[in-house]
Amino acid sequence: MDRRHFLALVGLTACARRVSPAPSADAATADAAREEEEPFTVAPPALAGAGEVALRPFGEASRRLAAALWPALCAAEPNPVWSPALAVWSLGLLAAMARPATAARVHEFLGLQGERAALERGFAALAQRWSQAFDAPGFAALGRPFVARGARLDDEVKARLRGPFAAPAALVTADGNEGVRERIEQFFHARTGGMVGRMIAPESLVADVPAHLAAVARASLVLRGRRASLSFRVGGVTPIDATAVVVTHGAQSARVAGATLLRLPLRADGAWLDLLVPDAGERLEAAESRALGALLDAGAALTPASGPVVLPALETAPAVAARLRDPLWAAGLAEPFDPERSPLAAARRAWVSELFHLVRAGWAAADPPGDAVTAGLRVDRPFTWALRDPRHGALLAMGRVYDPRA
């Protein structure tokens, strides 16, 4: 009876279907030992020469990817959220596992040019800018390849995963879709302090192709302001009482087509929270169609806001991970997901079946409630937001808020 096997990346999930004998007990034991000896961290060792200028092309890639995929992703949740920068890093990890032609196609899709080794150092340096540990404040992420029993990546691929990416492949010995799902979820649950429970819906695992690529990220932000309350119109219609943040200093704004672009300071250095707020009576989708580029590119000329800004506090918790394979395919990147191309550098035919992406994000006030103030702007209707690292322009996370309670 044929035995199917898979490759999986968490943050990206790469799956491979195979017909091969099970590995020897010694080989399985050696792989398991390597996993224990090399606990995963998304932050690679310090990289010489990986300055901010070198990372700007990767920041630009995150903005292009956001523009390409956001229309497909934003319909999935009441408050959809994802990380374009993590998706760029995940595609870089996918390219590191791929044959040269497929790797070149991934780099071309992202708009990146240069030698493969140099680009891999850039992908790794982008990850290095994130939190060193998942339980640290601010932005943090996890990603890892999962290689099923019987799967064998090329030695060169293994070296790349252990080197620039610091993400050695983990061995999966479970049989069947349910066992594979549990293995991936247990890995993330253990390394995120329980933040991740169930992340993959059963129907997401295709029965005859049990292979996936996945990523997990969290953005926990503290705004320079104090707690308050706000009447927020869910969907732009139904008013609710919501916990809010009053930002009294440092906010900037600009008028764009049918909307206001806001930039809010964060207590942590090196990040901006930008908001696209439609005018009263305007639908968010209509405002995005005209002004999303201004939010993603941060090119608008901003001036100090006329007064304090009040916006709802937020904590998103998607029930399951977003699936990026179909949006990527529709955007023009089909090669890694095509089983006929056998794109991954492995001993047998292997391809990416799905790319899972689970991102949780939120923000709260740094200070307790204070005296009442007259707000210059109340963000009391649905809006789109983006968390940006201004050092290289990468979009660390972005989302929509229709209902701050969701």
C-alpha positions in Angstrom: 0.0 0.0 0.0 1.4 3.4 -1.0 2.5 5.6 1.9 2.1 9.4 1.4 4.6 11.8 2.9 4.8 15.6 3.1 6.9 18.6 3.7 5.5 21.3 5.8 6.7 24.8 6.7 5.0 26.6 9.6 4.4 30.2 8.7 4.6 28.5 5.3 3.5 25.0 4.9 5.1 23.0 2.1 3.7 19.7 1.4 5.1 16.9 -0.7 3.4 13.7 -1.8 5.6 10.7 -2.0 5.7 6.9 -2.5 8.7 5.6 -0.6 9.7 3.2 2.0 9.8 4.3 5.6 13.2 5.5 6.9 15.3 3.3 9.1 14.9 3.6 12.8 18.5 5.0 13.0 17.7 7.8 10.5 14.5 8.7 12.3 16.2 8.8 15.6 19.0 11.0 14.2 16.5 13.5 12.7 14.6 13.7 16.0 17.8 14.3 17.9 18.8 17.1 15.6 15.5 18.7 16.2 16.0 18.6 20.0 19.5 19.9 19.6 18.6 22.8 17.4 15.5 24.4 18.9 13.9 26.8 16.5 14.2 30.5 16.6 13.1 32.9 13.9 16.0 35.2 14.7 19.2 33.9 12.9 22.8 34.6 14.1 24.1 38.1 13.6 24.7 38.7 9.9 27.7 40.9 8.8 26.8 43.5 6.2 23.0 43.2 6.6 22.4 47.0 7.0 19.2 48.9 6.7 19.8 49.9 3.1 20.2 46.3 2.1 16.8 45.5 3.6 14.9 48.1 1.7 14.2 45.9 -1.3 12.6 43.4 1.1 10.5 46.1 2.6 9.3 47.1 -0.9 8.6 43.4 -1.6 6.3 43.3 1.5 4.3 46.3 0.2 4.0 44.9 -3.3 2.8 41.6 -1.8 0.3 43.3 0.4 -1.2 45.1 -2.6 -1.4 41.9 -4.6 -3.0 39.6 -1.9 -5.0 41.9 0.3 -8.2 42.0 -1.8 -8.4 38.2 -1.5 -7.4 38.0 2.2 -9.6 40.7 3.7 -12.9 38.9 3.2 -12.1 36.0 5.5 -12.6 37.4 9.0 -14.5 40.2 10.6 -11.2 41.7 11.5 -8.8 40.2 8.9 -5.1 40.5 9.8 -1.9 39.1 8.3 1.8 39.9 8.0 3.2 40.8 4.6 6.8 40.8 6.0 6.3 37.3 7.4 4.9 36.2 4.1 8.0 37.5 2.3 10.3 35.7 4.8 8.2 32.5 4.3 8.5 32.7 0.5 12.2 33.2 1.0 12.3 30.0 3.1 10.3 28.3 0.4 12.8 29.4 -2.2 15.7 28.1 0.0 14.1 24.7 -0.2 13.4 24.9 -4.0 15.3 23.9 -7.1 17.2 26.8 -8.7 14.6 27.6 -11.4 11.8 27.7 -8.8 13.9 29.8 -6.4 14.6 32.3 -9.1 10.9 32.5 -10.0 10.0 33.2 -6.3 12.6 36.0 -6.1 11.3 37.4 -9.4 7.8 37.4 -8.1 8.9 39.4 -5.0 10.8 41.8 -7.2 14.2 40.9 -5.7 17.4 40.8 -7.7 20.8 39.4 -6.8 22.7 36.2 -6.2 20.8 33.5 -4.3 23.1 33.4 -1.3 22.9 37.2 -0.9 19.1 37.2 -1.1 18.9 34.4 1.5 21.0 36.5 3.9 18.6 39.4 3.3 15.6 37.2 4.1 17.3 36.1 7.3 18.2 39.7 8.2 14.6 40.7 7.8 13.6 38.0 10.3 16.4 39.2 12.6 14.7 42.6 12.9 11.8 41.0 14.6 11.7 39.9 18.2 14.4 37.5 19.5 11.8 35.5 21.4 8.1 34.9 20.8 7.1 36.0 24.3 8.9 39.4 24.0 6.8 42.6 23.5 6.2 44.0 20.1 6.3 41.9 16.9 7.4 38.3 17.0 7.1 35.4 14.5 7.7 31.7 14.2 8.3 29.5 11.1 9.7 26.1 10.5 9.9 23.3 7.9 8.2 20.0 8.8 9.5 17.0 6.9 7.4 13.9 7.0 8.7 10.4 7.5 10.5 9.2 4.4 11.0 12.6 3.0 14.6 13.6 2.3 15.7 17.1 1.5 19.0 17.7 -0.4 22.0 18.2 1.9 22.5 21.7 0.4 18.9 22.6 1.4 19.5 21.4 4.9 22.6 23.5 5.2 20.7 26.6 4.0 17.9 26.0 6.5 20.3 25.6 9.4 22.5 28.5 8.3 20.9 31.8 7.2 17.4 30.8 8.2 18.3 29.1 11.5 15.2 26.8 10.9 16.3 23.2 10.7 13.6 20.8 9.4 11.6 18.9 12.0 10.7 15.3 11.5 7.0 14.4 11.5 6.2 10.8 12.2 2.4 11.0 12.4 0.3 9.3 9.7 -2.8 10.8 8.2 -4.1 14.3 7.9 -5.2 14.5 11.5 -1.9 13.4 12.8 0.0 15.9 10.6 -2.3 18.7 11.8 -1.8 17.8 15.4 1.9 17.7 15.0 2.1 21.2 13.5 -0.3 22.7 16.0 1.4 21.1 19.0 4.7 22.6 17.8 3.3 26.1 17.7 1.3 25.7 20.9 4.5 24.7 22.8 6.6 27.5 21.4 4.1 30.3 21.7 3.2 29.7 25.4 -0.2 28.4 24.4 -1.2 31.3 22.1 -1.8 28.8 19.3 -4.3 26.1 19.8 -6.1 24.9 16.7 -4.8 26.7 13.6 -5.7 24.4 10.7 -9.2 23.6 9.7 -9.7 19.9 8.8 -10.9 20.8 5.3 -7.6 22.6 4.7 -5.7 19.4 4.5 -6.3 17.7 1.2 -6.6 14.0 1.6 -4.3 12.9 -1.2 -1.7 15.6 -0.7 -0.8 15.7 3.0 1.8 18.5 2.8 1.7 22.1 4.0 3.7 25.3 4.7 2.7 27.5 7.7 3.7 30.7 9.8 2.6 32.3 13.1 3.1 35.9 14.2 1.9 38.2 16.9 2.0 42.0 17.2 1.3 43.3 20.7 1.6 47.1 20.6 1.4 49.8 23.3 0.2 53.2 22.1 1.4 56.4 23.8 -2.0 57.4 25.2 -4.5 56.6 27.9 -7.5 54.4 28.2 -10.9 55.8 27.5 -14.2 54.7 25.9 -15.6 55.2 22.4 -19.0 54.7 20.7 -17.9 52.7 17.6 -20.3 51.9 14.7 -19.8 48.2 13.8 -19.9 47.9 10.1 -20.4 51.7 10.0 -24.0 51.3 11.2 -24.6 49.7 14.7 -23.2 51.7 17.7 -21.4 49.9 20.5 -19.4 51.0 23.5 -15.7 50.1 23.0 -12.6 50.4 25.0 -10.4 53.0 23.4 -7.0 54.7 23.4 -6.6 58.5 23.5 -3.4 59.6 21.7 -2.7 63.1 22.8 0.8 63.6 21.4 2.7 62.8 18.2 -0.2 61.9 15.9 0.1 63.0 12.2 -2.5 63.1 9.5 -3.1 63.7 5.8 -6.1 63.9 3.6 -6.3 61.3 0.8 -9.1 60.5 -1.6 -12.3 60.2 0.5 -10.4 59.3 3.7 -7.9 60.4 6.3 -4.5 58.8 6.8 -3.3 58.8 10.4 0.1 57.9 11.8 0.4 57.1 15.5 3.6 56.9 17.6 4.4 53.7 19.4 6.2 53.5 22.7 8.6 50.9 21.3 11.1 52.6 18.9 11.2 51.8 15.3 7.6 51.2 14.3 4.6 53.2 13.0 0.9 52.4 13.2 -0.9 53.9 10.2 -4.7 54.0 9.8 -6.8 54.6 6.8 -10.2 56.1 8.1 -12.9 56.7 5.5 -14.9 59.8 5.6 -18.3 59.7 7.4 -20.8 58.0 5.1 -18.1 56.3 3.0 -17.7 52.6 2.8 -14.3 51.2 3.8 -14.0 49.1 0.7 -14.6 52.2 -1.5 -12.0 54.2 0.5 -9.5 51.3 0.1 -10.1 51.2 -3.7 -8.9 54.8 -3.9 -6.4 55.2 -1.2 -4.9 51.8 -0.2 -1.7 52.7 -2.0 -1.2 55.7 0.2 -1.5 53.5 3.3 0.9 50.8 2.0 3.5 53.2 0.5 3.5 55.8 3.3 4.1 58.5 0.7 1.6 61.0 1.8 2.8 64.4 3.2 1.8 64.2 6.8 1.3 67.1 9.2 0.7 67.2 13.0 -2.9 66.2 13.8 -5.2 69.1 14.9 -5.9 67.4 18.3 -6.0 64.2 20.2 -7.0 61.0 18.3 -9.4 58.5 19.9 -9.4 55.0 18.4 -10.7 51.6 19.6 -8.3 49.2 21.4 -7.9 46.0 19.5 -7.1 42.3 20.1 -7.6 40.0 17.1 -7.7 36.3 17.5 -8.4 34.4 14.2 -9.9 31.0 14.7 -7.8 29.4 12.0 -4.9 30.3 9.8 -5.4 32.1 6.5 -4.5 30.1 3.4 -2.2 31.9 1.0 -1.8 29.3 -1.8 -4.7 30.3 -3.9 -4.1 34.1 -3.6 -0.5 33.6 -4.5 -1.4 31.4 -7.5 -3.9 34.0 -8.7 -1.3 36.7 -8.3 1.0 34.9 -10.6 3.2 32.6 -8.4 2.1 29.1 -9.4 5.4 27.2 -9.7 6.0 26.2 -6.0 2.4 24.8 -5.8 2.4 22.8 -9.0 3.0 19.1 -8.5 3.9 18.6 -12.1 6.9 20.8 -11.7 8.4 19.0 -8.7 9.7 22.4 -7.5 11.4 21.4 -4.2 14.9 20.1 -3.9 14.3 16.7 -2.5 15.1 13.1 -3.3 11.5 12.6 -4.7 8.8 14.7 -6.3 7.7 17.4 -3.8 5.7 20.6 -4.0 3.9 23.1 -1.8 0.3 22.1 -1.1 -0.7 25.0 1.1 0.8 28.0 2.9 -0.8 28.7 6.3 -0.6 32.1 8.0 -1.8 32.8 11.5 -1.3 36.3 12.8 -2.7 37.9 16.0 -2.4 41.6 16.6 -3.6 44.2 19.0 -2.9 47.4 20.7 -3.7 49.1 24.0 -3.1 52.3 25.9 0.2 52.8 27.8 -1.5 54.8 30.6 -4.6 54.5 32.8 -7.7 56.7 32.2 -7.3 60.5 32.8 -9.3 63.7 32.4 -11.7 64.0 29.6 -10.4 65.6 26.4 -11.9 67.0 23.2 -10.7 64.7 20.4 -9.6 66.2 17.1 -10.6 62.9 15.4 -12.6 59.9 16.6 -12.0 56.7 14.8 -15.6 55.5 15.3 -16.1 53.5 12.1 -14.4 50.6 10.2 -10.8 51.3 9.2 -7.7 49.7 7.7 -4.4 49.7 9.6 -0.8 48.9 8.9 2.2 48.4 11.2 5.4 49.5 9.5 9.1 49.4 10.4 10.3 52.7 9.0 14.0 51.6 9.0 13.3 49.6 5.8 9.6 50.1 5.1 8.5 46.5 5.8 4.8 46.0 6.6 5.0 43.9 9.8 1.3 43.5 9.9 -1.9 44.9 8.5 -5.6 44.4 8.9 -9.1 45.8 9.0 -11.3 46.6 11.9 -15.1 46.2 11.4 -15.8 45.3 15.0 -13.3 45.9 17.8 -14.9 43.2 19.9 -14.3 40.4 17.4 
